[in-house]
Amino acid sequence: RGSIESDLAGVSLRAVSVGSAYEDSIEFVSTAGVSNSLGIIGPIDVSESEYDFLVTKDEGSVDPGVITAYDAYLTHKIAMLPVDDDTIDGISFLKEQLIAADFDQNGWVNSWDVIELMREVVHISNSSEPDWEFIHAEADLSDINVLNTEIDQSVTVTYTGDDSDQTVYLTAILTGDVDGSWMPPDFS
């Protein structure tokens, strides 16, 4: 019936909540789309097929105070982790924290990530910036370790044409925010 770009033309994702995180806008397949405040996208008229989605978010809405020296400290601890372990000095890390600690997104966590994070904290120009990474909430992260933080950000959805639930849950990771302190704006 057409390409995903034309099938989703005019759709934009706005006011998206991913878990406890709120996003005011998410770019979706080079077009704009709309979802409700819970991140639910209304019915989309697409033909039966398998679609790959790449969800992106502009980091411009990140409060500068979210990334702190504590995130750099945790990144330093992660950089010291043995490859086959997620615990050091009594601190256990989630795979998502390892991904967030790879601030320069080169695929592994090292002292350069710590330096770039500290430069971000004190507002010194650096080559890396916070970036949003979105992965399928049920993604297999078992291969993630200090030397391998690469993730597949594409989300594949197979649409069968029936009325079955096509809900896809995503996990949002803000690089540099190792302690997960980013909070959505309060709209109450």
KOLLUM-149087 format. One record per residue: x, y, z of N, C-alpha, C in turn; residue in three letters. Coordinates in steps of 0.1 Angstrom, whole numbers. Layout:
n.X; n.Y; n.Z; ca.X; ca.Y; ca.Z; c.X; c.Y; c.Z; resn
X; Y; Z; X; Y; Z; X; Y; Z; ALA
...
% end
This chain:
n.X; n.Y; n.Z; ca.X; ca.Y; ca.Z; c.X; c.Y; c.Z; resn
8; -12; 0; 0; 0; 0; 9; 13; 0; ARG
21; 11; 3; 30; 23; 4; 41; 21; 14; GLY
49; 31; 15; 60; 30; 25; 55; 35; 39; SER
63; 32; 49; 60; 36; 62; 60; 51; 63; ILE
69; 58; 56; 69; 72; 56; 56; 78; 51; GLU
50; 73; 40; 38; 79; 36; 26; 74; 44; SER
27; 62; 49; 16; 57; 58; 15; 65; 71; ASP
26; 70; 76; 26; 77; 88; 28; 92; 86; LEU
26; 97; 74; 28; 111; 71; 18; 119; 80; ALA
22; 130; 86; 13; 138; 94; 11; 133; 108; GLY
17; 122; 112; 16; 117; 125; 28; 123; 134; VAL
25; 128; 145; 36; 133; 154; 34; 128; 168; SER
45; 126; 175; 45; 121; 189; 47; 133; 198; LEU
37; 137; 206; 39; 148; 215; 33; 143; 228; ARG
38; 150; 239; 34; 147; 252; 35; 132; 255; ALA
47; 126; 253; 49; 111; 255; 55; 108; 268; VAL
49; 98; 275; 54; 93; 287; 60; 80; 285; SER
72; 77; 289; 79; 64; 287; 82; 60; 302; VAL
75; 51; 307; 77; 47; 321; 74; 59; 330; GLY
84; 63; 338; 81; 75; 346; 87; 88; 339; SER
92; 86; 327; 98; 98; 320; 88; 104; 311; ALA
87; 117; 310; 78; 124; 301; 86; 131; 290; TYR
81; 130; 278; 88; 136; 267; 78; 145; 260; GLU
82; 158; 257; 72; 167; 251; 71; 164; 236; ASP
82; 158; 230; 81; 156; 215; 91; 145; 212; SER
87; 136; 203; 96; 125; 198; 94; 125; 183; ILE
105; 126; 176; 105; 124; 161; 103; 110; 158; GLU
95; 107; 148; 91; 93; 145; 91; 91; 130; PHE
101; 84; 125; 102; 80; 111; 102; 93; 102; VAL
110; 102; 106; 112; 115; 98; 99; 123; 97; SER
89; 119; 104; 76; 127; 103; 72; 130; 118; THR
62; 138; 119; 57; 142; 132; 45; 133; 135; ALA
43; 129; 147; 31; 121; 151; 26; 125; 164; GLY
14; 120; 168; 8; 124; 181; 5; 112; 189; VAL
8; 114; 202; 4; 104; 212; -2; 111; 223; SER
-9; 104; 232; -15; 111; 244; -4; 111; 255; ASN
-8; 117; 266; 2; 119; 277; 8; 106; 283; SER
2; 95; 280; 7; 82; 284; 16; 75; 274; LEU
18; 82; 262; 27; 77; 252; 19; 68; 243; GLY
6; 67; 243; -2; 58; 235; -5; 65; 222; ILE
-2; 59; 211; -5; 64; 198; -18; 59; 193; ILE
-27; 67; 189; -40; 63; 184; -39; 54; 172; GLY
-50; 49; 167; -50; 41; 155; -43; 47; 144; PRO
-35; 39; 137; -27; 43; 126; -31; 35; 114; ILE
-35; 41; 103; -39; 33; 91; -27; 29; 83; ASP
-22; 16; 86; -11; 11; 79; -15; -3; 74; VAL
-8; -8; 64; -12; -21; 58; -4; -31; 66; SER
-8; -44; 64; -2; -55; 71; 12; -56; 66; GLU
22; -56; 76; 36; -57; 73; 44; -56; 85; SER
57; -57; 84; 66; -55; 95; 73; -42; 93; GLU
72; -34; 104; 77; -20; 103; 89; -18; 114; TYR
99; -12; 110; 110; -8; 119; 109; 6; 122; ASP
109; 10; 135; 108; 23; 139; 121; 27; 146; PHE
125; 39; 144; 136; 45; 151; 131; 57; 158; LEU
131; 56; 171; 125; 67; 179; 137; 76; 184; VAL
136; 89; 181; 146; 98; 186; 140; 110; 194; THR
148; 116; 201; 144; 128; 209; 155; 138; 210; LYS
151; 151; 207; 161; 161; 208; 165; 163; 223; ASP
178; 164; 226; 182; 165; 239; 181; 180; 244; GLU
176; 189; 236; 175; 203; 240; 167; 206; 252; GLY
158; 196; 255; 149; 199; 267; 154; 193; 280; SER
167; 189; 280; 173; 183; 292; 177; 195; 301; VAL
172; 195; 313; 176; 205; 323; 191; 203; 326; ASP
199; 214; 325; 213; 213; 327; 217; 207; 340; PRO
209; 208; 351; 212; 203; 364; 210; 188; 365; GLY
205; 181; 355; 202; 167; 356; 215; 159; 357; VAL
225; 162; 349; 238; 155; 349; 247; 162; 359; ILE
251; 155; 369; 259; 160; 380; 272; 153; 382; THR
280; 158; 391; 293; 151; 394; 290; 137; 400; ALA
279; 135; 406; 276; 121; 410; 275; 112; 398; TYR
269; 116; 387; 269; 108; 375; 283; 105; 370; ASP
292; 114; 371; 306; 112; 367; 312; 102; 377; ALA
309; 103; 390; 314; 94; 400; 310; 80; 396; TYR
297; 78; 394; 291; 65; 390; 297; 60; 377; LEU
300; 69; 368; 306; 65; 355; 320; 60; 358; THR
327; 66; 367; 341; 62; 371; 340; 48; 376; HIS
331; 45; 385; 329; 32; 391; 326; 21; 380; LYS
317; 25; 371; 314; 16; 360; 326; 13; 351; ILE
334; 23; 348; 346; 21; 340; 356; 11; 347; ALA
355; 10; 360; 364; 1; 367; 358; -13; 369; MET
345; -15; 364; 339; -28; 365; 346; -39; 358; LEU
347; -51; 364; 352; -63; 356; 341; -65; 345; PRO
346; -70; 334; 337; -72; 322; 325; -81; 325; VAL
327; -91; 333; 317; -101; 336; 309; -98; 349; ASP
309; -86; 354; 303; -83; 366; 295; -69; 365; ASP
285; -67; 373; 278; -55; 373; 278; -48; 387; ASP
287; -53; 396; 289; -48; 409; 303; -45; 412; THR
305; -33; 418; 319; -29; 423; 317; -21; 436; ILE
326; -23; 445; 326; -16; 458; 312; -15; 464; ASP
304; -26; 463; 291; -27; 469; 280; -20; 461; GLY
283; -14; 450; 273; -8; 441; 270; -17; 429; ILE
257; -20; 428; 253; -28; 417; 247; -19; 406; SER
250; -21; 394; 245; -13; 383; 236; -21; 373; PHE
225; -14; 369; 217; -20; 359; 223; -18; 345; LEU
219; -27; 336; 225; -26; 322; 222; -12; 316; LYS
210; -6; 319; 207; 7; 314; 216; 18; 319; GLU
221; 16; 331; 231; 25; 337; 244; 24; 330; GLN
248; 12; 325; 260; 11; 318; 259; 18; 304; LEU
247; 17; 298; 245; 24; 286; 245; 39; 288; ILE
239; 44; 299; 239; 58; 302; 253; 63; 305; ALA
262; 55; 310; 275; 59; 314; 284; 61; 302; ALA
281; 55; 291; 288; 56; 278; 284; 70; 272; ASP
289; 80; 278; 285; 94; 274; 288; 98; 260; PHE
300; 93; 255; 303; 96; 241; 298; 86; 231; ASP
291; 76; 236; 285; 66; 228; 294; 59; 218; GLN
306; 56; 223; 316; 49; 214; 315; 34; 216; ASN
306; 29; 225; 305; 15; 226; 311; 9; 239; GLY
318; 17; 247; 323; 12; 259; 326; 24; 269; TRP
326; 20; 282; 328; 31; 292; 342; 31; 297; VAL
348; 43; 296; 362; 45; 301; 363; 59; 307; ASN
376; 62; 311; 378; 75; 318; 375; 87; 309; SER
375; 86; 296; 371; 97; 287; 356; 101; 290; TRP
348; 91; 292; 334; 94; 295; 333; 102; 308; ASP
341; 99; 318; 341; 106; 331; 345; 120; 328; VAL
356; 122; 320; 361; 136; 317; 350; 144; 310; ILE
344; 138; 300; 334; 145; 292; 322; 148; 301; GLU
318; 139; 310; 307; 142; 319; 310; 154; 329; LEU
323; 154; 334; 327; 165; 343; 327; 178; 335; MET
331; 178; 322; 331; 190; 314; 316; 195; 312; ARG
307; 185; 310; 293; 189; 309; 288; 195; 322; GLU
292; 190; 333; 287; 195; 346; 292; 209; 349; VAL
304; 212; 345; 309; 226; 348; 308; 235; 335; VAL
301; 230; 325; 297; 238; 313; 310; 242; 305; HIS
319; 233; 304; 331; 235; 296; 328; 228; 282; ILE
331; 235; 272; 328; 229; 258; 334; 215; 257; SER
326; 206; 252; 331; 192; 251; 326; 186; 238; ASN
331; 175; 234; 327; 169; 221; 315; 160; 222; SER
310; 157; 235; 298; 149; 237; 287; 157; 244; SER
275; 153; 241; 264; 159; 247; 254; 149; 251; GLU
245; 152; 261; 235; 142; 265; 227; 138; 253; PRO
223; 126; 252; 215; 121; 241; 205; 111; 246; ASP
193; 111; 240; 183; 101; 244; 185; 88; 235; TRP
184; 77; 242; 185; 64; 236; 172; 57; 239; GLU
165; 52; 229; 152; 44; 232; 154; 30; 227; PHE
150; 21; 236; 151; 7; 233; 138; 0; 236; ILE
136; -11; 230; 124; -19; 233; 125; -23; 248; HIS
114; -21; 256; 114; -24; 270; 117; -38; 273; ALA
115; -47; 264; 118; -61; 266; 131; -65; 258; GLU
139; -56; 255; 152; -59; 247; 161; -67; 256; ALA
168; -76; 250; 177; -85; 257; 190; -77; 259; ASP
193; -73; 271; 205; -65; 274; 216; -74; 280; LEU
215; -87; 279; 224; -96; 286; 239; -95; 281; SER
241; -90; 269; 254; -88; 263; 260; -75; 267; ASP
252; -66; 274; 258; -53; 277; 267; -54; 289; ILE
279; -48; 287; 289; -48; 298; 298; -35; 296; ASN
307; -33; 304; 316; -21; 304; 323; -20; 290; VAL
325; -31; 283; 332; -30; 270; 322; -31; 259; LEU
310; -32; 261; 300; -33; 251; 287; -27; 255; ASN
285; -14; 251; 273; -7; 255; 264; -4; 243; THR
267; -10; 232; 260; -8; 219; 246; -15; 220; GLU
236; -7; 216; 222; -12; 216; 216; -10; 203; ILE
206; -19; 200; 198; -17; 188; 186; -8; 191; ASP
186; 4; 185; 176; 13; 188; 163; 12; 180; GLN
164; 3; 170; 152; 2; 162; 142; -8; 169; SER
130; -4; 167; 119; -12; 173; 111; -18; 161; VAL
110; -31; 161; 103; -38; 150; 89; -41; 155; THR
79; -37; 147; 65; -40; 150; 59; -48; 138; VAL
53; -59; 140; 47; -67; 130; 32; -64; 131; THR
26; -58; 121; 12; -55; 121; 5; -66; 112; TYR
-4; -73; 119; -11; -84; 112; -24; -81; 106; THR
-29; -69; 108; -42; -65; 103; -54; -68; 111; GLY
-52; -75; 122; -63; -78; 131; -64; -67; 142; ASP
-73; -69; 151; -76; -59; 161; -68; -62; 174; ASP
-58; -70; 173; -50; -73; 185; -42; -61; 190; SER
-39; -62; 202; -31; -51; 208; -17; -49; 202; ASP
-14; -38; 197; -1; -35; 190; 7; -26; 199; GLN
5; -27; 212; 12; -18; 222; 27; -22; 222; THR
36; -12; 221; 50; -13; 222; 55; -4; 233; VAL
62; -10; 243; 67; -2; 254; 82; 0; 252; TYR
87; 12; 254; 100; 16; 252; 107; 20; 265; LEU
120; 18; 266; 128; 23; 277; 136; 35; 272; THR
135; 46; 279; 143; 58; 275; 155; 59; 284; ALA
167; 62; 278; 179; 63; 286; 186; 76; 281; ILE
189; 85; 291; 196; 97; 288; 210; 95; 291; LEU
219; 96; 280; 233; 94; 283; 238; 105; 292; THR
246; 100; 301; 252; 109; 312; 244; 109; 324; GLY
231; 105; 324; 223; 105; 336; 223; 91; 342; ASP
235; 88; 347; 237; 74; 352; 228; 71; 364; VAL
225; 81; 373; 217; 79; 385; 202; 80; 382; ASP
199; 83; 369; 185; 83; 366; 177; 94; 372; GLY
183; 106; 374; 176; 117; 382; 167; 125; 373; SER
167; 123; 360; 159; 132; 351; 144; 129; 355; TRP
137; 139; 357; 122; 138; 360; 115; 146; 349; MET
103; 141; 346; 94; 149; 337; 90; 162; 343; PRO
86; 172; 334; 81; 184; 340; 68; 182; 347; PRO
66; 190; 357; 53; 188; 365; 43; 197; 359; ASP
32; 191; 353; 22; 198; 346; 9; 199; 355; PHE
10; 196; 368; -2; 197; 377; -5; 211; 380; SER
% end
